[in-house]
Amino acid sequence: MRAMSQAPSPYRSEDRQRWREALLDKGGQVATLIEAILAGKEVDLADFELTQTDKQKEPPEKRLRRFFDLLMKRLRAVDDPRFGWDPTQGRYLSVTELNELPWIEVDPP
């Protein structure tokens, strides 16, 4: 944690806004898929980016709800100055990394 206190966040307000929009967009996609499942439609999640876990056999609705919860958690965290800090690597993730996956699960200490 000491290294983090010495390194200010490298992200600009434009970066954070872009990630907010990406999280909201992905959340909308997830909500649409959940609605389809609740309407009794078959949903293929093969092409949908879900976080990899050991829970791959859980029902699609549960996986999507869990992912939606993660998106909302990350959305609330975007304005936290510690957002993007990866304690395992001891550094902030790059803007490029967060542009690709702003919902990546890293929790600062």
C-alpha positions as CSV (number, residue, x, y, z in Angstrom):
1,M,0.0,0.0,0.0
2,R,2.9,2.3,0.6
3,A,3.9,2.3,-3.1
4,M,0.3,3.2,-4.0
5,S,0.4,6.3,-1.7
6,Q,3.5,7.5,-3.6
7,A,2.0,7.1,-7.0
8,P,-0.9,9.4,-8.0
9,S,-3.6,8.0,-10.2
10,P,-2.5,8.3,-13.9
11,Y,-6.0,8.6,-15.2
12,R,-7.7,11.7,-16.5
13,S,-11.3,12.6,-16.1
14,E,-11.8,11.8,-19.8
15,D,-10.5,8.2,-19.1
16,R,-12.9,7.8,-16.2
17,Q,-15.9,9.1,-18.3
18,R,-15.0,6.6,-21.1
19,W,-14.9,3.8,-18.6
20,R,-18.2,4.8,-17.1
21,E,-19.8,4.8,-20.6
22,A,-18.3,1.4,-21.4
23,L,-19.5,-0.1,-18.1
24,L,-23.0,1.3,-18.6
25,D,-23.1,0.0,-22.2
26,K,-22.0,-3.5,-21.1
27,G,-24.6,-3.4,-18.3
28,G,-27.2,-2.7,-20.9
29,Q,-26.1,-5.7,-22.9
30,V,-26.3,-7.9,-19.8
31,A,-29.7,-6.6,-18.9
32,T,-31.0,-7.3,-22.4
33,L,-29.7,-10.9,-22.1
34,I,-31.3,-11.4,-18.7
35,E,-34.6,-10.1,-20.1
36,A,-34.3,-12.6,-22.9
37,I,-33.7,-15.5,-20.5
38,L,-36.6,-14.4,-18.3
39,A,-38.8,-14.4,-21.5
40,G,-37.9,-18.0,-22.1
41,K,-35.5,-17.5,-25.0
42,E,-32.3,-19.4,-25.5
43,V,-29.2,-17.2,-25.0
44,D,-25.7,-18.1,-26.2
45,L,-23.1,-16.7,-23.9
46,A,-20.1,-18.1,-25.9
47,D,-19.3,-14.7,-27.5
48,F,-20.2,-12.7,-24.5
49,E,-17.3,-11.5,-22.3
50,L,-17.8,-12.9,-18.9
51,T,-15.2,-12.9,-16.1
52,Q,-13.6,-16.4,-15.9
53,T,-14.5,-18.2,-12.7
54,D,-14.8,-21.7,-11.5
55,K,-18.6,-21.3,-11.7
56,Q,-18.8,-21.9,-15.5
57,K,-21.6,-24.5,-15.0
58,E,-24.0,-22.2,-13.2
59,P,-27.2,-21.2,-15.1
60,P,-26.8,-18.4,-17.6
61,E,-29.2,-16.1,-15.7
62,K,-27.1,-16.5,-12.5
63,R,-23.8,-15.9,-14.4
64,L,-25.3,-12.8,-16.0
65,R,-26.6,-11.4,-12.7
66,R,-23.3,-12.0,-11.1
67,F,-21.5,-10.2,-14.0
68,F,-24.1,-7.3,-13.8
69,D,-23.4,-7.0,-10.1
70,L,-19.6,-6.8,-10.9
71,L,-20.3,-4.1,-13.5
72,M,-22.3,-2.0,-11.1
73,K,-19.6,-2.4,-8.4
74,R,-16.9,-1.2,-10.9
75,L,-19.1,1.7,-12.0
76,R,-19.4,2.9,-8.4
77,A,-15.6,2.6,-8.1
78,V,-14.6,4.6,-11.2
79,D,-14.3,7.8,-9.3
80,D,-12.3,6.3,-6.5
81,P,-8.7,7.5,-6.8
82,R,-7.6,3.9,-6.2
83,F,-9.6,2.7,-9.2
84,G,-7.3,0.6,-11.4
85,W,-4.7,-0.1,-8.8
86,D,-3.6,-3.7,-8.9
87,P,-2.1,-4.6,-5.6
88,T,-0.7,-7.9,-6.9
89,Q,1.4,-6.1,-9.5
90,G,2.0,-3.0,-7.3
91,R,1.0,-0.6,-10.1
92,Y,-2.0,1.1,-11.7
93,L,-3.3,-0.8,-14.8
94,S,-2.5,1.1,-18.0
95,V,-5.2,3.1,-19.7
96,T,-5.1,0.6,-22.6
97,E,-5.8,-2.3,-20.2
98,L,-8.7,-0.5,-18.7
99,N,-10.0,0.6,-22.1
100,E,-10.2,-3.1,-23.0
101,L,-11.8,-4.3,-19.7
102,P,-12.9,-1.5,-17.4
103,W,-14.7,-4.2,-15.4
104,I,-11.5,-6.1,-14.6
105,E,-11.6,-7.2,-11.0
106,V,-8.8,-5.6,-9.1
107,D,-9.5,-4.4,-5.6
108,P,-7.1,-1.9,-4.1
109,P,-6.1,-2.5,-0.4
